[in-house]
Amino acid sequence: MSRMFSQSERRLVLALALAALIGAATGQIQPIAAQDAPLTLDQATLRLWPEYDDPGLLVILSGVFTGTKSFPQQVAFPLPSAARGIQATYIGANGDLFSQPWQVVDGQLRYELPRPKFQIEFYLDRPPAGNQRELSYTFETLYAINSLTVSLQQPARATGFAATPQPEQAFQGSDGFTYYTFTRTALKPGDRLPIIMRYAKTDQGLSVAQARPETGAAAATAEMPPRAAAGSIPQWLPYLLIALASAILIGAAGYWLLRMRPAQAASSPAAGSRPGARVRPAPTGKSAFCTQCGHQFSPGDRFCAKCGAPRRG
């Protein structure tokens, strides 16, 4: 016979159920499987370019992480001990590359990835050889990869290019180089893929004399405010224009006030001319009473009609 729950036990169960519902509604509680889901590479591309802009081998790995984890995330990639010229970047929304601080720990390149798309680069020295040359590189992954495309670039002026594993297709890119590609799917963490390239080349020149194209991390920029390019508008110019416009507005307002002040004084009603004000006649300048006896003069009198005193003023 099952035991009946006490009232306090029923309250505890109810409180736990309510907390679970609230946590699920607010997104604070996630399934354990989602929290522990590892990072996975949906698509990745490994490019190997021997003697491109360096006598050695340029290795470029790029890809897109997928899964339930949010970013930023700490990522790690196996790195050969002889790797040099390392670049660790993430790919922005518009396809630009942005350099990130990185460190090598226990043979792994580690850095913080703000977005799911990434690209890393490094060089490996090419062993001394004559006209017949062979380069090898072993790719290793710490993540499951759904689809990995390997692209091998044939150096300029090279002939007899061959590779192991056997390339699945060859084509000439828009940059004029010949590429050999093959694909591997469902790679698991820890899988290794040895790659060997063989070709004949009679000179020590590089494929390009200039720096790497924009697909390389040499073109990546740190996430800083963009600098004005040559011929573009300087950053300080808008502030100067705003300051000049403000000065012009202040000057115009002052000029308008100075112009309006005398105009208002001239147009304001004069004393005595306001509606209802009494108009007073202007004085004639002559006294209206005799200074001797006080008799009032008539308008045309020159002498007092009472005492005969002359009219003054």
C-alpha positions as CSV (number, residue, x, y, z in Angstrom):
1,M,0.0,0.0,0.0
2,S,1.5,3.3,-1.0
3,R,2.3,5.9,1.7
4,M,0.2,9.1,1.7
5,F,2.2,12.3,1.2
6,S,2.0,14.8,4.1
7,Q,0.8,18.3,3.6
8,S,4.4,19.7,3.9
9,E,5.6,17.1,1.3
10,R,2.8,18.1,-1.1
11,R,3.7,21.7,-0.7
12,L,7.4,21.0,-1.5
13,V,6.5,19.0,-4.7
14,L,4.2,21.8,-5.8
15,A,6.9,24.5,-5.2
16,L,9.4,22.5,-7.2
17,A,7.0,22.0,-10.0
18,L,6.2,25.7,-10.0
19,A,9.9,26.6,-10.0
20,A,10.5,24.3,-13.0
21,L,7.6,25.9,-14.9
22,I,8.9,29.4,-14.2
23,G,12.5,28.4,-15.2
24,A,11.4,26.9,-18.4
25,A,9.3,30.0,-19.3
26,T,12.2,32.4,-18.6
27,G,14.8,30.2,-20.3
28,Q,16.9,29.8,-17.1
29,I,16.5,26.0,-17.0
30,Q,17.6,24.1,-20.1
31,P,17.7,20.4,-20.7
32,I,21.0,18.7,-19.6
33,A,21.6,17.4,-23.1
34,A,21.4,20.9,-24.5
35,Q,23.8,22.3,-21.9
36,D,26.4,19.5,-22.5
37,A,26.1,19.4,-26.3
38,P,29.6,19.8,-27.7
39,L,30.6,22.2,-30.4
40,T,30.3,20.7,-33.8
41,L,31.7,22.0,-37.2
42,D,28.9,21.9,-39.7
43,Q,31.2,22.8,-42.6
44,A,34.9,23.3,-42.8
45,T,37.5,24.0,-45.5
46,L,41.2,23.1,-45.3
47,R,43.4,24.9,-47.9
48,L,47.0,24.0,-48.4
49,W,49.0,26.4,-50.6
50,P,52.7,25.4,-51.0
51,E,55.2,28.1,-52.1
52,Y,52.4,30.7,-52.3
53,D,53.8,33.9,-50.7
54,D,56.3,32.0,-48.6
55,P,58.8,29.3,-49.4
56,G,57.0,27.0,-47.0
57,L,53.4,25.7,-46.8
58,L,50.5,28.0,-46.1
59,V,47.7,26.2,-44.1
60,I,44.3,27.8,-43.9
61,L,41.4,26.3,-41.9
62,S,38.0,27.9,-41.9
63,G,34.6,26.8,-40.9
64,V,31.3,27.3,-39.1
65,F,30.4,25.9,-35.7
66,T,26.9,24.7,-35.0
67,G,25.1,23.4,-32.0
68,T,23.1,24.8,-29.1
69,K,25.8,26.7,-27.4
70,S,25.8,30.5,-27.6
71,F,28.9,32.6,-28.4
72,P,31.5,33.7,-27.5
73,Q,33.2,30.4,-26.9
74,Q,36.7,29.2,-26.2
75,V,37.9,27.1,-29.2
76,A,41.1,25.1,-29.7
77,F,42.8,23.6,-32.8
78,P,45.7,21.2,-32.9
79,L,48.9,23.0,-34.1
80,P,52.2,21.6,-35.3
81,S,55.1,22.5,-33.1
82,A,56.9,24.1,-36.1
83,A,54.0,26.4,-37.0
84,R,54.9,30.1,-37.5
85,G,53.1,33.2,-38.7
86,I,50.0,32.2,-36.8
87,Q,46.7,34.1,-37.3
88,A,43.5,33.5,-35.3
89,T,40.4,35.3,-36.6
90,Y,36.7,35.2,-36.6
91,I,34.5,36.0,-39.6
92,G,32.1,39.0,-39.3
93,A,28.6,39.2,-40.7
94,N,29.9,40.8,-43.9
95,G,32.6,38.3,-44.4
96,D,35.5,40.4,-43.0
97,L,38.2,38.8,-40.9
98,F,39.0,40.1,-37.4
99,S,42.1,39.1,-35.5
100,Q,41.8,37.8,-32.0
101,P,44.4,37.3,-29.2
102,W,45.6,33.7,-29.1
103,Q,47.9,31.4,-27.3
104,V,49.4,28.0,-27.8
105,V,48.9,25.6,-24.9
106,D,49.8,21.9,-25.0
107,G,50.1,21.9,-28.8
108,Q,46.8,23.6,-29.3
109,L,46.0,27.0,-30.7
110,R,43.4,28.5,-28.3
111,Y,41.4,31.7,-28.5
112,E,38.0,33.2,-27.8
113,L,35.6,33.1,-30.8
114,P,32.9,35.8,-30.7
115,R,30.9,34.3,-33.6
116,P,30.4,30.8,-35.0
117,K,32.5,31.5,-38.1
118,F,36.3,31.2,-37.8
119,Q,39.5,31.1,-39.7
120,I,43.1,30.2,-38.6
121,E,46.3,30.3,-40.6
122,F,49.9,29.4,-40.2
123,Y,53.0,28.4,-42.1
124,L,55.1,25.2,-42.1
125,D,58.7,25.1,-43.4
126,R,59.2,23.0,-46.6
127,P,62.0,20.5,-46.3
128,P,65.0,21.1,-48.6
129,A,64.5,19.5,-52.0
130,G,65.6,19.8,-55.6
131,N,63.3,20.0,-58.5
132,Q,61.2,17.1,-57.3
133,R,59.4,18.3,-54.2
134,E,57.2,16.6,-51.6
135,L,55.3,18.2,-48.7
136,S,53.2,16.5,-46.1
137,Y,50.7,17.7,-43.5
138,T,48.5,15.8,-41.1
139,F,45.2,17.4,-40.3
140,E,43.7,16.6,-36.9
141,T,40.4,17.8,-35.4
142,L,39.1,18.2,-31.9
143,Y,35.6,18.6,-33.1
144,A,33.1,16.5,-35.0
145,I,33.0,17.8,-38.6
146,N,29.9,17.1,-40.8
147,S,31.7,18.0,-44.0
148,L,35.4,18.9,-44.6
149,T,36.6,20.1,-48.1
150,V,40.3,19.9,-48.7
151,S,41.7,22.2,-51.4
152,L,45.2,21.9,-52.7
153,Q,46.8,24.7,-54.7
154,Q,49.3,23.8,-57.4
155,P,52.3,26.2,-57.2
156,A,52.9,28.5,-60.2
157,R,55.3,26.9,-62.8
158,A,54.9,23.5,-61.1
159,T,54.2,20.4,-63.1
160,G,53.2,16.8,-62.4
161,F,51.1,17.7,-59.4
162,A,49.8,14.6,-57.5
163,A,48.4,14.2,-54.0
164,T,47.4,11.5,-51.5
165,P,44.5,11.1,-50.8
166,Q,43.6,11.1,-54.5
167,P,41.9,14.4,-55.5
168,E,38.3,14.0,-56.6
169,Q,38.4,17.0,-59.0
170,A,40.7,19.6,-60.5
171,F,39.8,23.0,-61.8
172,Q,41.3,26.4,-62.6
173,G,40.3,29.1,-60.2
174,S,39.5,32.7,-61.2
175,D,42.9,33.7,-59.9
176,G,44.6,31.5,-62.5
177,F,45.8,28.8,-60.1
178,T,45.0,25.1,-60.5
179,Y,43.2,23.5,-57.5
180,Y,42.7,19.9,-56.5
181,T,39.9,19.1,-54.1
182,F,38.4,16.2,-52.2
183,T,35.8,15.9,-49.4
184,R,35.5,13.9,-46.2
185,T,32.3,13.6,-44.1
186,A,31.4,12.6,-40.6
187,L,34.8,13.2,-39.0
188,K,34.9,12.5,-35.3
189,P,36.9,14.3,-32.6
190,G,40.5,13.0,-32.7
191,D,40.4,11.9,-36.3
192,R,43.6,12.4,-38.3
193,L,43.9,12.9,-42.1
194,P,47.5,12.7,-43.5
195,I,47.9,14.6,-46.8
196,I,50.9,14.4,-49.1
197,M,51.6,16.7,-52.2
198,R,54.2,16.0,-54.9
199,Y,55.2,18.1,-57.8
200,A,58.2,19.2,-60.0
201,K,59.4,22.8,-59.9
202,T,62.7,24.1,-61.3
203,D,62.9,27.5,-59.5
204,Q,62.7,28.8,-56.0
205,G,60.3,31.6,-56.8
206,L,57.0,32.1,-55.2
207,S,53.5,31.9,-56.7
208,V,52.9,35.6,-55.9
209,A,55.2,38.4,-55.0
210,Q,52.7,40.4,-53.0
211,A,51.0,39.6,-49.7
212,R,48.2,37.1,-49.4
213,P,44.8,37.8,-51.0
214,E,41.8,38.9,-48.9
215,T,41.0,35.2,-48.2
216,G,44.0,35.1,-46.0
217,A,44.2,36.4,-42.4
218,A,47.0,38.8,-43.5
219,A,44.1,41.0,-44.7
220,A,42.3,40.6,-41.3
221,T,42.0,43.7,-39.3
222,A,41.7,44.1,-35.5
223,E,38.2,45.2,-34.4
224,M,39.0,48.9,-34.2
225,P,37.3,52.0,-35.5
226,P,38.0,52.1,-39.3
227,R,40.6,54.5,-40.5
228,A,39.9,56.8,-43.4
229,A,41.2,55.5,-46.7
230,A,43.1,57.7,-49.1
231,G,40.7,60.2,-50.7
232,S,37.9,59.6,-48.3
233,I,36.4,62.2,-45.9
234,P,38.5,62.8,-42.8
235,Q,36.8,61.8,-39.5
236,W,37.2,65.3,-38.1
237,L,35.5,67.1,-41.0
238,P,31.9,66.5,-39.8
239,Y,32.7,67.9,-36.4
240,L,34.3,71.0,-38.0
241,L,31.2,71.5,-40.2
242,I,28.9,71.2,-37.1
243,A,31.0,73.8,-35.3
244,L,30.9,76.2,-38.3
245,A,27.1,75.7,-38.6
246,S,26.6,76.4,-34.9
247,A,28.8,79.6,-35.2
248,I,26.8,80.8,-38.2
249,L,23.4,80.2,-36.4
250,I,24.6,82.1,-33.3
251,G,25.9,85.0,-35.4
252,A,22.6,85.2,-37.4
253,A,20.6,85.2,-34.2
254,G,22.7,88.0,-32.7
255,Y,22.4,90.0,-35.9
256,W,18.6,89.5,-36.0
257,L,18.3,90.7,-32.3
258,L,20.4,93.8,-33.1
259,R,18.3,94.6,-36.1
260,M,15.0,94.1,-34.3
261,R,15.8,96.2,-31.3
262,P,15.8,99.7,-33.0
263,A,12.9,98.7,-35.2
264,Q,10.8,97.8,-32.2
265,A,11.7,101.2,-30.5
266,A,10.7,103.2,-33.6
267,S,7.5,101.4,-34.1
268,S,6.3,101.4,-30.5
269,P,3.6,104.0,-29.7
270,A,4.9,107.4,-28.5
271,A,3.8,108.7,-25.1
272,G,0.5,110.6,-25.5
273,S,-0.5,108.8,-28.7
274,R,-1.7,105.6,-27.1
275,P,-5.5,105.0,-27.3
276,G,-7.3,107.1,-24.6
277,A,-4.3,109.3,-23.9
278,R,-4.8,113.1,-23.7
279,V,-3.0,115.1,-26.3
280,R,-1.4,118.3,-24.9
281,P,-0.7,121.4,-27.1
282,A,2.9,122.4,-27.5
283,P,3.9,125.4,-25.5
284,T,4.3,128.7,-27.4
285,G,7.4,129.9,-25.5
286,K,5.7,133.2,-24.2
287,S,4.3,133.9,-20.7
288,A,0.4,134.1,-20.7
289,F,0.3,136.5,-17.6
290,C,1.6,139.9,-16.7
291,T,4.7,139.8,-14.5
292,Q,3.7,143.1,-12.7
293,C,0.0,142.6,-11.9
294,G,-0.8,139.1,-13.0
295,H,-3.4,140.1,-15.6
296,Q,-3.9,137.6,-18.3
297,F,-2.7,138.6,-21.7
298,S,-4.9,138.2,-24.8
299,P,-3.2,136.4,-27.7
300,G,-2.2,139.6,-29.5
301,D,-1.3,141.8,-26.5
302,R,2.1,143.4,-26.4
303,F,1.4,145.4,-23.2
304,C,-0.7,144.7,-20.2
305,A,-4.2,146.1,-20.6
306,K,-4.4,146.7,-16.8
307,C,-1.1,148.2,-15.8
308,G,0.6,148.9,-19.1
309,A,3.7,146.8,-18.4
310,P,5.3,145.3,-21.5
311,R,4.7,141.6,-22.1
312,R,7.9,139.6,-21.5
313,G,9.0,136.4,-23.0
